[in-house]
Amino acid sequence: MFKKAFKRMGNILFVLLIIISISGLFSILQSKKEPGHLPSILGYKVMTVLTGSMEPLLQPGDVIVVKPINFAKVKVNDVITYRNSQNTLVTHRVIELVDQEGEVFFQTKGDANNVKDDGLVAHQQLVGSLLFHIPKAGYIATFIKSPIGLILLVSVPLLSLTIGMIKKIMAVDGQEKSEI
């Protein structure tokens, strides 16, 4: 019973490792192919938090997943990611919707900041809204982007597959010898 549960858990972890490896490799290749664009998986963008402006919700080193959103559906208290005037990505909370001459803009503020952000966010600047975050996973993402991390990202799943295949071959070979 315990052996079956352990094997099933190992298989699930192995599949997750393969999915994470493929996703990570895809993101790395996509970001190298198009340096000015954010890598995305099925439209969802994965980023690492660099500052503490959204503490305690988001901390430096957290990974955030941002989903595409129609600007008309953004409301007060949503956490959005947008490109600011320096073309830097910012993830802050919408504190007010401002109507200027029939066009809606977003006033944003970091949760840890005392003052609202300079300027208003236009719908063209909107990247998406926060779907979820993974605490401290950004450190892992940074490691994976390094040359050693990339090598491990590819070699660990391949090594696991190879070891599994060798075990199966040896088990079959041992079973054939015992039948003789």
N, CA and C atoms as an extended XYZ file, in Angstrom:
540
Properties=species:S:1:pos:R:3:atomname:S:1:resname:S:1:resid:I:1 pbc="F F F"
N         0.830       -1.196        0.000 N   MET     1
C         0.000        0.000        0.000 CA  MET     1
C         0.870        1.253        0.000 C   MET     1
N         1.838        1.285        0.940 N   PHE     2
C         2.724        2.436        1.034 CA  PHE     2
C         3.582        2.577       -0.221 C   PHE     2
N         4.022        1.437       -0.741 N   LYS     3
C         4.875        1.442       -1.930 CA  LYS     3
C         4.112        1.993       -3.144 C   LYS     3
N         2.830        1.624       -3.292 N   LYS     4
C         2.018        2.138       -4.405 CA  LYS     4
C         1.802        3.640       -4.281 C   LYS     4
N         1.491        4.102       -3.084 N   ALA     5
C         1.267        5.533       -2.860 CA  ALA     5
C         2.542        6.316       -3.131 C   ALA     5
N         3.669        5.778       -2.683 N   PHE     6
C         4.949        6.441       -2.913 CA  PHE     6
C         5.277        6.502       -4.405 C   PHE     6
N         5.002        5.421       -5.112 N   LYS     7
C         5.263        5.377       -6.557 CA  LYS     7
C         4.356        6.358       -7.296 C   LYS     7
N         3.070        6.413       -6.905 N   ARG     8
C         2.125        7.327       -7.534 CA  ARG     8
C         2.552        8.781       -7.293 C   ARG     8
N         2.973        9.092       -6.061 N   MET     9
C         3.421       10.437       -5.739 CA  MET     9
C         4.679       10.792       -6.549 C   MET     9
N         5.561        9.814       -6.701 N   GLY    10
C         6.764       10.021       -7.504 CA  GLY    10
C         6.423       10.297       -8.960 C   GLY    10
N         5.444        9.582       -9.497 N   ASN    11
C         5.018        9.806      -10.883 CA  ASN    11
C         4.419       11.201      -11.061 C   ASN    11
N         3.603       11.624      -10.094 N   ILE    12
C         3.006       12.960      -10.165 CA  ILE    12
C         4.089       14.033      -10.109 C   ILE    12
N         5.039       13.876       -9.193 N   LEU    13
C         6.142       14.842       -9.103 CA  LEU    13
C         6.973       14.856      -10.378 C   LEU    13
N         7.172       13.696      -10.974 N   PHE    14
C         7.942       13.612      -12.211 CA  PHE    14
C         7.227       14.356      -13.344 C   PHE    14
N         5.919       14.159      -13.470 N   VAL    15
C         5.142       14.855      -14.504 CA  VAL    15
C         5.197       16.363      -14.269 C   VAL    15
N         5.050       16.788      -13.010 N   LEU    16
C         5.144       18.217      -12.699 CA  LEU    16
C         6.517       18.767      -13.063 C   LEU    16
N         7.562       18.013      -12.770 N   LEU    17
C         8.917       18.438      -13.119 CA  LEU    17
C         9.072       18.594      -14.622 C   LEU    17
N         8.515       17.665      -15.379 N   ILE    18
C         8.576       17.752      -16.841 CA  ILE    18
C         7.831       18.991      -17.330 C   ILE    18
N         6.632       19.234      -16.792 N   ILE    19
C         5.838       20.396      -17.206 CA  ILE    19
C         6.563       21.691      -16.862 C   ILE    19
N         7.105       21.786      -15.662 N   ILE    20
C         7.838       22.983      -15.260 CA  ILE    20
C         9.071       23.163      -16.130 C   ILE    20
N         9.774       22.071      -16.418 N   SER    21
C        10.970       22.149      -17.260 CA  SER    21
C        10.633       22.644      -18.656 C   SER    21
N         9.594       22.090      -19.252 N   ILE    22
C         9.201       22.515      -20.598 CA  ILE    22
C         8.748       23.970      -20.595 C   ILE    22
N         7.959       24.353      -19.600 N   SER    23
C         7.488       25.739      -19.504 CA  SER    23
C         8.654       26.703      -19.319 C   SER    23
N         9.575       26.341      -18.441 N   GLY    24
C        10.742       27.187      -18.207 CA  GLY    24
C        11.606       27.317      -19.452 C   GLY    24
N        11.841       26.212      -20.110 N   LEU    25
C        12.638       26.228      -21.332 CA  LEU    25
C        11.952       27.059      -22.415 C   LEU    25
N        10.638       26.894      -22.543 N   PHE    26
C         9.864       27.661      -23.513 CA  PHE    26
C         9.960       29.160      -23.226 C   PHE    26
N         9.841       29.543      -21.965 N   SER    27
C         9.921       30.956      -21.586 CA  SER    27
C        11.299       31.533      -21.868 C   SER    27
N        12.330       30.760      -21.552 N   ILE    28
C        13.697       31.224      -21.790 CA  ILE    28
C        13.938       31.419      -23.283 C   ILE    28
N        13.529       30.445      -24.082 N   LEU    29
C        13.716       30.558      -25.532 CA  LEU    29
C        12.901       31.720      -26.099 C   LEU    29
N        11.673       31.897      -25.603 N   GLN    30
C        10.817       32.977      -26.076 CA  GLN    30
C        11.414       34.348      -25.727 C   GLN    30
N        11.982       34.485      -24.517 N   SER    31
C        12.549       35.770      -24.122 CA  SER    31
C        13.838       36.070      -24.892 C   SER    31
N        14.584       35.045      -25.262 N   LYS    32
C        15.792       35.271      -26.068 CA  LYS    32
C        15.435       35.613      -27.514 C   LYS    32
N        14.335       35.036      -28.007 N   LYS    33
C        13.900       35.278      -29.381 CA  LYS    33
C        13.342       36.694      -29.540 C   LYS    33
N        12.570       37.144      -28.550 N   GLU    34
C        11.964       38.469      -28.584 CA  GLU    34
C        12.319       39.217      -27.305 C   GLU    34
N        13.521       39.841      -27.246 N   PRO    35
C        13.980       40.469      -26.008 CA  PRO    35
C        13.074       41.589      -25.479 C   PRO    35
N        12.378       42.312      -26.337 N   GLY    36
C        11.542       43.410      -25.888 CA  GLY    36
C        10.181       42.988      -25.353 C   GLY    36
N         9.797       41.746      -25.565 N   HIS    37
C         8.469       41.271      -25.167 CA  HIS    37
C         8.569       40.343      -23.964 C   HIS    37
N         7.507       40.338      -23.190 N   LEU    38
C         7.433       39.424      -22.047 CA  LEU    38
C         7.109       38.027      -22.531 C   LEU    38
N         7.825       37.023      -22.039 N   PRO    39
C         7.438       35.660      -22.392 CA  PRO    39
C         6.086       35.331      -21.774 C   PRO    39
N         5.279       34.583      -22.495 N   SER    40
C         3.974       34.212      -21.954 CA  SER    40
C         3.676       32.761      -22.309 C   SER    40
N         2.857       32.148      -21.465 N   ILE    41
C         2.410       30.780      -21.690 CA  ILE    41
C         0.893       30.839      -21.747 C   ILE    41
N         0.337       30.585      -22.929 N   LEU    42
C        -1.103       30.674      -23.167 CA  LEU    42
C        -1.650       32.053      -22.793 C   LEU    42
N        -0.865       33.094      -23.017 N   GLY    43
C        -1.289       34.469      -22.731 CA  GLY    43
C        -0.975       34.932      -21.328 C   GLY    43
N        -0.632       34.022      -20.428 N   TYR    44
C        -0.305       34.376      -19.051 CA  TYR    44
C         1.172       34.718      -18.966 C   TYR    44
N         1.479       35.815      -18.296 N   LYS    45
C         2.860       36.260      -18.185 CA  LYS    45
C         3.382       35.983      -16.780 C   LYS    45
N         4.595       35.487      -16.709 N   VAL    46
C         5.219       35.151      -15.435 CA  VAL    46
C         6.373       36.124      -15.211 C   VAL    46
N         6.363       36.775      -14.046 N   MET    47
C         7.384       37.774      -13.734 CA  MET    47
C         7.856       37.615      -12.295 C   MET    47
N         9.002       38.205      -12.004 N   THR    48
C         9.543       38.200      -10.647 CA  THR    48
C         9.415       39.595      -10.061 C   THR    48
N         8.975       39.668       -8.814 N   VAL    49
C         8.842       40.941       -8.103 CA  VAL    49
C        10.242       41.402       -7.697 C   VAL    49
N        10.564       42.663       -8.005 N   LEU    50
C        11.904       43.175       -7.726 CA  LEU    50
C        11.954       44.120       -6.524 C   LEU    50
N        10.817       44.763       -6.202 N   THR    51
C        10.819       45.746       -5.119 CA  THR    51
C         9.778       45.389       -4.061 C   THR    51
N         9.816       46.118       -2.965 N   GLY    52
C         8.876       45.887       -1.873 CA  GLY    52
C         7.693       46.827       -1.874 C   GLY    52
N         7.387       47.444       -3.004 N   SER    53
C         6.304       48.438       -3.042 CA  SER    53
C         4.919       47.844       -2.803 C   SER    53
N         4.766       46.536       -2.951 N   MET    54
C         3.462       45.904       -2.747 CA  MET    54
C         3.434       45.008       -1.502 C   MET    54
N         4.410       45.214       -0.599 N   GLU    55
C         4.414       44.430        0.631 CA  GLU    55
C         3.213       44.808        1.483 C   GLU    55
N         2.621       43.920        2.206 N   PRO    56
C         3.011       42.535        2.467 CA  PRO    56
C         2.477       41.532        1.443 C   PRO    56
N         1.616       41.955        0.516 N   LEU    57
C         1.048       41.021       -0.465 CA  LEU    57
C         2.134       40.382       -1.319 C   LEU    57
N         2.977       41.207       -1.913 N   LEU    58
C         4.050       40.726       -2.787 CA  LEU    58
C         5.388       41.184       -2.225 C   LEU    58
N         6.323       40.263       -2.138 N   GLN    59
C         7.650       40.555       -1.598 CA  GLN    59
C         8.690       40.397       -2.706 C   GLN    59
N         9.818       41.086       -2.590 N   PRO    60
C        10.882       40.864       -3.578 CA  PRO    60
C        11.247       39.379       -3.635 C   PRO    60
N        11.378       38.855       -4.848 N   GLY    61
C        11.687       37.442       -5.038 CA  GLY    61
C        10.470       36.579       -5.302 C   GLY    61
N         9.270       37.128       -5.101 N   ASP    62
C         8.055       36.366       -5.413 CA  ASP    62
C         7.873       36.305       -6.931 C   ASP    62
N         7.275       35.226       -7.403 N   VAL    63
C         6.898       35.127       -8.812 CA  VAL    63
C         5.419       35.444       -8.898 C   VAL    63
N         5.052       36.284       -9.873 N   ILE    64
C         3.649       36.597      -10.089 CA  ILE    64
C         3.230       36.096      -11.462 C   ILE    64
N         1.986       35.677      -11.550 N   VAL    65
C         1.402       35.280      -12.827 CA  VAL    65
C         0.310       36.295      -13.127 C   VAL    65
N         0.446       36.934      -14.289 N   VAL    66
C        -0.463       38.000      -14.698 CA  VAL    66
C        -1.291       37.498      -15.869 C   VAL    66
N        -2.603       37.655      -15.735 N   LYS    67
C        -3.497       37.214      -16.809 CA  LYS    67
C        -3.927       38.423      -17.635 C   LYS    67
N        -4.155       38.222      -18.924 N   PRO    68
C        -4.657       39.322      -19.747 CA  PRO    68
C        -6.051       39.727      -19.249 C   PRO    68
N        -6.332       41.007      -19.321 N   ILE    69
C        -7.640       41.495      -18.874 CA  ILE    69
C        -8.079       42.636      -19.780 C   ILE    69
N        -9.351       42.704      -20.034 N   ASN    70
C        -9.929       43.809      -20.786 CA  ASN    70
C        -9.916       45.026      -19.871 C   ASN    70
N        -9.408       46.157      -20.356 N   PHE    71
C        -9.285       47.346      -19.497 CA  PHE    71
C       -10.633       47.787      -18.936 C   PHE    71
N       -11.729       47.480      -19.625 N   ALA    72
C       -13.057       47.875      -19.147 CA  ALA    72
C       -13.475       47.075      -17.913 C   ALA    72
N       -12.825       45.955      -17.655 N   LYS    73
C       -13.178       45.115      -16.511 CA  LYS    73
C       -12.334       45.400      -15.273 C   LYS    73
N       -11.346       46.289      -15.401 N   VAL    74
C       -10.506       46.640      -14.261 CA  VAL    74
C       -11.318       47.514      -13.314 C   VAL    74
N       -11.222       47.184      -12.017 N   LYS    75
C       -11.962       47.960      -11.020 CA  LYS    75
C       -11.034       48.325       -9.866 C   LYS    75
N       -11.520       49.201       -8.996 N   VAL    76
C       -10.754       49.632       -7.832 CA  VAL    76
C       -10.409       48.405       -6.988 C   VAL    76
N        -9.194       48.377       -6.466 N   ASN    77
C        -8.598       47.314       -5.645 CA  ASN    77
C        -8.003       46.166       -6.458 C   ASN    77
N        -8.166       46.154       -7.782 N   ASP    78
C        -7.474       45.159       -8.599 CA  ASP    78
C        -5.980       45.464       -8.584 C   ASP    78
N        -5.170       44.419       -8.603 N   VAL    79
C        -3.721       44.581       -8.722 CA  VAL    79
C        -3.382       44.347      -10.186 C   VAL    79
N        -2.835       45.374      -10.826 N   ILE    80
C        -2.544       45.300      -12.254 CA  ILE    80
C        -1.049       45.469      -12.519 C   ILE    80
N        -0.633       44.980      -13.655 N   THR    81
C         0.728       45.213      -14.141 CA  THR    81
C         0.619       46.074      -15.381 C   THR    81
N         1.456       47.115      -15.418 N   TYR    82
C         1.434       48.041      -16.554 CA  TYR    82
C         2.839       48.524      -16.857 C   TYR    82
N         2.998       49.077      -18.060 N   ARG    83
C         4.279       49.694      -18.456 CA  ARG    83
C         4.203       51.168      -18.100 C   ARG    83
N         5.187       51.641      -17.305 N   ASN    84
C         5.180       53.061      -16.969 CA  ASN    84
C         5.880       53.872      -18.058 C   ASN    84
N         6.074       55.151      -17.814 N   SER    85
C         6.630       56.033      -18.855 CA  SER    85
C         8.057       55.651      -19.258 C   SER    85
N         8.808       54.986      -18.384 N   GLN    86
C        10.159       54.543      -18.734 CA  GLN    86
C        10.140       53.147      -19.360 C   GLN    86
N         8.940       52.644      -19.656 N   ASN    87
C         8.746       51.318      -20.248 CA  ASN    87
C         9.144       50.187      -19.291 C   ASN    87
N         9.106       50.497      -18.000 N   THR    88
C         9.360       49.509      -16.959 CA  THR    88
C         8.032       48.917      -16.522 C   THR    88
N         8.030       47.641      -16.190 N   LEU    89
C         6.799       47.015      -15.713 CA  LEU    89
C         6.598       47.310      -14.227 C   LEU    89
N         5.382       47.693      -13.875 N   VAL    90
C         5.024       48.014      -12.495 CA  VAL    90
C         3.770       47.222      -12.150 C   VAL    90
N         3.761       46.630      -10.963 N   THR    91
C         2.577       45.919      -10.474 CA  THR    91
C         2.105       46.637       -9.216 C   THR    91
N         0.989       47.349       -9.328 N   HIS    92
C         0.418       48.111       -8.220 CA  HIS    92
C        -1.091       47.961       -8.198 C   HIS    92
N        -1.686       48.433       -7.124 N   ARG    93
C        -3.131       48.340       -6.919 CA  ARG    93
C        -3.834       49.565       -7.505 C   ARG    93
N        -4.971       49.338       -8.149 N   VAL    94
C        -5.801       50.435       -8.657 CA  VAL    94
C        -6.543       51.033       -7.463 C   VAL    94
N        -6.346       52.346       -7.248 N   ILE    95
C        -7.029       52.992       -6.119 CA  ILE    95
C        -8.165       53.895       -6.575 C   ILE    95
N        -8.181       54.189       -7.893 N   GLU    96
C        -9.238       55.069       -8.399 CA  GLU    96
C        -9.330       54.940       -9.920 C   GLU    96
N       -10.562       55.029      -10.431 N   LEU    97
C       -10.786       55.113      -11.874 CA  LEU    97
C       -11.059       56.576      -12.185 C   LEU    97
N       -10.282       57.139      -13.099 N   VAL    98
C       -10.384       58.558      -13.411 CA  VAL    98
C       -10.905       58.726      -14.835 C   VAL    98
N       -11.979       59.472      -14.975 N   ASP    99
C       -12.565       59.752      -16.295 CA  ASP    99
C       -12.076       61.112      -16.759 C   ASP    99
N       -11.336       61.118      -17.868 N   GLN   100
C       -10.858       62.369      -18.457 CA  GLN   100
C       -11.337       62.429      -19.903 C   GLN   100
N       -12.273       63.329      -20.147 N   GLU   101
C       -12.817       63.541      -21.488 CA  GLU   101
C       -13.339       62.236      -22.104 C   GLU   101
N       -14.050       61.466      -21.312 N   GLY   102
C       -14.668       60.238      -21.809 CA  GLY   102
C       -13.756       59.029      -21.838 C   GLY   102
N       -12.487       59.194      -21.497 N   GLU   103
C       -11.547       58.071      -21.471 CA  GLU   103
C       -11.214       57.743      -20.021 C   GLU   103
N       -11.206       56.436      -19.699 N   VAL   104
C       -10.944       55.995      -18.333 CA  VAL   104
C        -9.454       55.710      -18.155 C   VAL   104
N        -8.907       56.237      -17.070 N   PHE   105
C        -7.517       56.000      -16.675 CA  PHE   105
C        -7.516       55.390      -15.279 C   PHE   105
N        -6.412       54.738      -14.922 N   PHE   106
C        -6.292       54.114      -13.607 CA  PHE   106
C        -5.281       54.880      -12.772 C   PHE   106
N        -5.671       55.219      -11.549 N   GLN   107
C        -4.726       55.777      -10.586 CA  GLN   107
C        -4.261       54.602       -9.730 C   GLN   107
N        -2.961       54.414       -9.624 N   THR   108
C        -2.416       53.257       -8.914 CA  THR   108
C        -1.544       53.693       -7.745 C   THR   108
N        -1.299       52.717       -6.872 N   LYS   109
C        -0.449       52.963       -5.703 CA  LYS   109
C         0.059       51.619       -5.204 C   LYS   109
N         1.310       51.577       -4.824 N   GLY   110
C         1.847       50.383       -4.184 CA  GLY   110
C         1.325       50.308       -2.759 C   GLY   110
N         0.996       49.106       -2.288 N   ASP   111
C         0.446       48.951       -0.934 CA  ASP   111
C         1.384       49.485        0.146 C   ASP   111
N         2.687       49.366       -0.060 N   ALA   112
C         3.659       49.818        0.937 CA  ALA   112
C         4.045       51.286        0.760 C   ALA   112
N         3.575       51.921       -0.291 N   ASN   113
C         3.931       53.322       -0.558 CA  ASN   113
C         2.976       54.267        0.158 C   ASN   113
N         3.492       55.431        0.542 N   ASN   114
C         2.669       56.434        1.211 CA  ASN   114
C         1.900       57.316        0.238 C   ASN   114
N         2.374       57.405       -0.982 N   VAL   115
C         1.745       58.286       -1.969 CA  VAL   115
C         1.351       57.500       -3.209 C   VAL   115
N         0.364       58.020       -3.924 N   LYS   116
C        -0.056       57.379       -5.165 CA  LYS   116
C         1.022       57.557       -6.227 C   LYS   116
N         0.948       56.729       -7.260 N   ASP   117
C         1.931       56.781       -8.340 CA  ASP   117
C         1.766       58.060       -9.146 C   ASP   117
N         2.885       58.563       -9.674 N   ASP   118
C         2.837       59.724      -10.567 CA  ASP   118
C         2.162       59.323      -11.859 C   ASP   118
N         1.299       60.165      -12.353 N   GLY   119
C         0.646       59.916      -13.629 CA  GLY   119
C        -0.451       58.870      -13.525 C   GLY   119
N        -1.259       58.852      -14.554 N   LEU   120
C        -2.353       57.894      -14.656 CA  LEU   120
C        -1.979       56.813      -15.662 C   LEU   120
N        -2.578       55.645      -15.500 N   VAL   121
C        -2.304       54.523      -16.389 CA  VAL   121
C        -3.392       54.458      -17.455 C   VAL   121
N        -2.971       54.552      -18.712 N   ALA   122
C        -3.898       54.446      -19.842 CA  ALA   122
C        -4.081       52.971      -20.204 C   ALA   122
N        -5.162       52.671      -20.901 N   HIS   123
C        -5.433       51.268      -21.238 CA  HIS   123
C        -4.350       50.664      -22.137 C   HIS   123
N        -3.636       51.487      -22.900 N   GLN   124
C        -2.569       50.969      -23.765 CA  GLN   124
C        -1.377       50.455      -22.947 C   GLN   124
N        -1.228       50.951      -21.723 N   GLN   125
C        -0.116       50.543      -20.875 CA  GLN   125
C        -0.397       49.244      -20.122 C   GLN   125
N        -1.636       48.835      -20.072 N   LEU   126
C        -2.048       47.680      -19.275 CA  LEU   126
C        -1.492       46.378      -19.852 C   LEU   126
N        -0.825       45.609      -18.987 N   VAL   127
C        -0.308       44.293      -19.370 CA  VAL   127
C        -1.286       43.218      -18.919 C   VAL   127
N        -1.840       43.363      -17.711 N   GLY   128
C        -2.792       42.383      -17.198 CA  GLY   128
C        -3.027       42.577      -15.716 C   GLY   128
N        -3.777       41.644      -15.118 N   SER   129
C        -4.051       41.723      -13.688 CA  SER   129
C        -3.467       40.501      -12.989 C   SER   129
N        -3.160       40.665      -11.721 N   LEU   130
C        -2.550       39.609      -10.935 CA  LEU   130
C        -3.502       38.429      -10.794 C   LEU   130
N        -3.042       37.246      -11.185 N   LEU   131
C        -3.832       36.022      -11.035 CA  LEU   131
C        -3.465       35.341       -9.715 C   LEU   131
N        -2.167       35.090       -9.513 N   PHE   132
C        -1.677       34.542       -8.255 CA  PHE   132
C        -0.179       34.790       -8.153 C   PHE   132
N         0.368       34.531       -6.978 N   HIS   133
C         1.811       34.679       -6.790 CA  HIS   133
C         2.363       33.468       -6.046 C   HIS   133
N         3.658       33.218       -6.254 N   ILE   134
C         4.347       32.116       -5.593 CA  ILE   134
C         5.497       32.733       -4.798 C   ILE   134
N         5.390       32.714       -3.465 N   PRO   135
C         6.427       33.345       -2.640 CA  PRO   135
C         7.816       32.767       -2.895 C   PRO   135
N         8.782       33.660       -3.045 N   LYS   136
C        10.218       33.364       -3.173 CA  LYS   136
C        10.606       32.510       -4.376 C   LYS   136
N         9.695       32.193       -5.261 N   ALA   137
C        10.014       31.355       -6.421 CA  ALA   137
C        10.866       32.101       -7.446 C   ALA   137
N        10.940       33.408       -7.327 N   GLY   138
C        11.757       34.196       -8.254 CA  GLY   138
C        13.230       33.863       -8.154 C   GLY   138
N        13.658       33.470       -6.962 N   TYR   139
C        15.055       33.083       -6.804 CA  TYR   139
C        15.350       31.822       -7.604 C   TYR   139
N        14.382       30.920       -7.654 N   ILE   140
C        14.531       29.704       -8.458 CA  ILE   140
C        14.541       30.072       -9.939 C   ILE   140
N        13.641       30.981      -10.339 N   ALA   141
C        13.571       31.406      -11.743 CA  ALA   141
C        14.878       32.064      -12.173 C   ALA   141
N        15.457       32.871      -11.304 N   THR   142
C        16.733       33.521      -11.624 CA  THR   142
C        17.830       32.468      -11.798 C   THR   142
N        17.827       31.451      -10.930 N   PHE   143
C        18.813       30.377      -11.050 CA  PHE   143
C        18.628       29.610      -12.355 C   PHE   143
N        17.373       29.327      -12.711 N   ILE   144
C        17.096       28.569      -13.933 CA  ILE   144
C        17.564       29.323      -15.173 C   ILE   144
N        17.545       30.644      -15.127 N   LYS   145
C        17.989       31.436      -16.277 CA  LYS   145
C        19.507       31.463      -16.422 C   LYS   145
N        20.221       31.058      -15.369 N   SER   146
C        21.682       31.029      -15.434 CA  SER   146
C        22.116       29.825      -16.279 C   SER   146
N        23.356       29.833      -16.781 N   PRO   147
C        23.816       28.694      -17.596 CA  PRO   147
C        23.755       27.355      -16.841 C   PRO   147
N        24.147       27.343      -15.576 N   ILE   148
C        24.106       26.100      -14.801 CA  ILE   148
C        22.660       25.665      -14.598 C   ILE   148
N        21.787       26.618      -14.309 N   GLY   149
C        20.371       26.307      -14.113 CA  GLY   149
C        19.737       25.731      -15.367 C   GLY   149
N        20.086       26.299      -16.520 N   LEU   150
C        19.547       25.813      -17.791 CA  LEU   150
C        20.013       24.382      -18.066 C   LEU   150
N        21.263       24.113      -17.775 N   ILE   151
C        21.798       22.757      -17.956 CA  ILE   151
C        21.054       21.782      -17.051 C   ILE   151
N        20.856       22.167      -15.792 N   LEU   152
C        20.129       21.296      -14.859 CA  LEU   152
C        18.674       21.128      -15.275 C   LEU   152
N        18.061       22.194      -15.794 N   LEU   153
C        16.667       22.147      -16.221 CA  LEU   153
C        16.459       21.089      -17.308 C   LEU   153
N        17.439       20.943      -18.167 N   VAL   154
C        17.340       19.970      -19.253 CA  VAL   154
C        17.853       18.601      -18.812 C   VAL   154
N        18.965       18.564      -18.086 N   SER   155
C        19.608       17.280      -17.790 CA  SER   155
C        18.908       16.463      -16.703 C   SER   155
N        18.312       17.100      -15.690 N   VAL   156
C        17.677       16.334      -14.607 CA  VAL   156
C        16.500       15.497      -15.126 C   VAL   156
N        15.567       16.076      -15.900 N   PRO   157
C        14.504       15.219      -16.434 CA  PRO   157
C        15.030       14.121      -17.362 C   PRO   157
N        16.024       14.455      -18.187 N   LEU   158
C        16.592       13.433      -19.079 CA  LEU   158
C        17.264       12.317      -18.289 C   LEU   158
N        17.981       12.700      -17.235 N   LEU   159
C        18.634       11.705      -16.385 CA  LEU   159
C        17.599       10.831      -15.681 C   LEU   159
N        16.522       11.437      -15.210 N   SER   160
C        15.446       10.674      -14.559 CA  SER   160
C        14.813        9.684      -15.530 C   SER   160
N        14.546       10.138      -16.752 N   LEU   161
C        13.987        9.244      -17.769 CA  LEU   161
C        14.938        8.097      -18.075 C   LEU   161
N        16.215        8.403      -18.212 N   THR   162
C        17.222        7.387      -18.524 CA  THR   162
C        17.310        6.351      -17.411 C   THR   162
N        17.348        6.800      -16.164 N   ILE   163
C        17.431        5.870      -15.034 CA  ILE   163
C        16.183        4.991      -14.982 C   ILE   163
N        15.012        5.590      -15.207 N   GLY   164
C        13.773        4.814      -15.224 CA  GLY   164
C        13.773        3.753      -16.305 C   GLY   164
N        14.243        4.114      -17.485 N   MET   165
C        14.313        3.147      -18.593 CA  MET   165
C        15.289        2.020      -18.272 C   MET   165
N        16.440        2.361      -17.700 N   ILE   166
C        17.435        1.333      -17.353 CA  ILE   166
C        16.856        0.377      -16.316 C   ILE   166
N        16.151        0.912      -15.314 N   LYS   167
C        15.531        0.054      -14.291 CA  LYS   167
C        14.527       -0.906      -14.921 C   LYS   167
N        13.713       -0.403      -15.849 N   LYS   168
C        12.724       -1.262      -16.504 CA  LYS   168
C        13.400       -2.343      -17.336 C   LYS   168
N        14.440       -1.970      -18.062 N   ILE   169
C        15.168       -2.941      -18.889 CA  ILE   169
C        15.798       -4.013      -18.014 C   ILE   169
N        16.392       -3.590      -16.901 N   MET   170
C        17.036       -4.554      -16.006 CA  MET   170
C        15.998       -5.466      -15.348 C   MET   170
N        14.824       -4.910      -15.027 N   ALA   171
C        13.767       -5.726      -14.412 CA  ALA   171
C        13.273       -6.768      -15.391 C   ALA   171
N        13.071       -6.390      -16.639 N   VAL   172
C        12.623       -7.319      -17.669 CA  VAL   172
C        13.700       -8.365      -17.925 C   VAL   172
N        14.972       -7.933      -17.993 N   ASP   173
C        16.076       -8.854      -18.215 CA  ASP   173
C        16.199       -9.850      -17.063 C   ASP   173
N        16.039       -9.377      -15.847 N   GLY   174
C        16.089      -10.254      -14.671 CA  GLY   174
C        14.941      -11.236      -14.651 C   GLY   174
N        13.778      -10.801      -15.083 N   GLN   175
C        12.599      -11.664      -15.120 CA  GLN   175
C        12.793      -12.746      -16.176 C   GLN   175
N        13.383      -12.403      -17.323 N   GLU   176
C        13.623      -13.382      -18.390 CA  GLU   176
C        14.633      -14.436      -17.937 C   GLU   176
N        15.662      -14.012      -17.191 N   LYS   177
C        16.683      -14.954      -16.717 CA  LYS   177
C        16.102      -15.910      -15.681 C   LYS   177
N        15.181      -15.421      -14.847 N   SER   178
C        14.592      -16.279      -13.825 CA  SER   178
C        13.627      -17.318      -14.450 C   SER   178
N        13.098      -17.008      -15.623 N   GLU   179
C        12.198      -17.934      -16.298 CA  GLU   179
C        12.949      -19.053      -16.991 C   GLU   179
N        14.223      -18.854      -17.258 N   ILE   180
C        15.021      -19.860      -17.983 CA  ILE   180
C        15.426      -20.967      -17.108 C   ILE   180
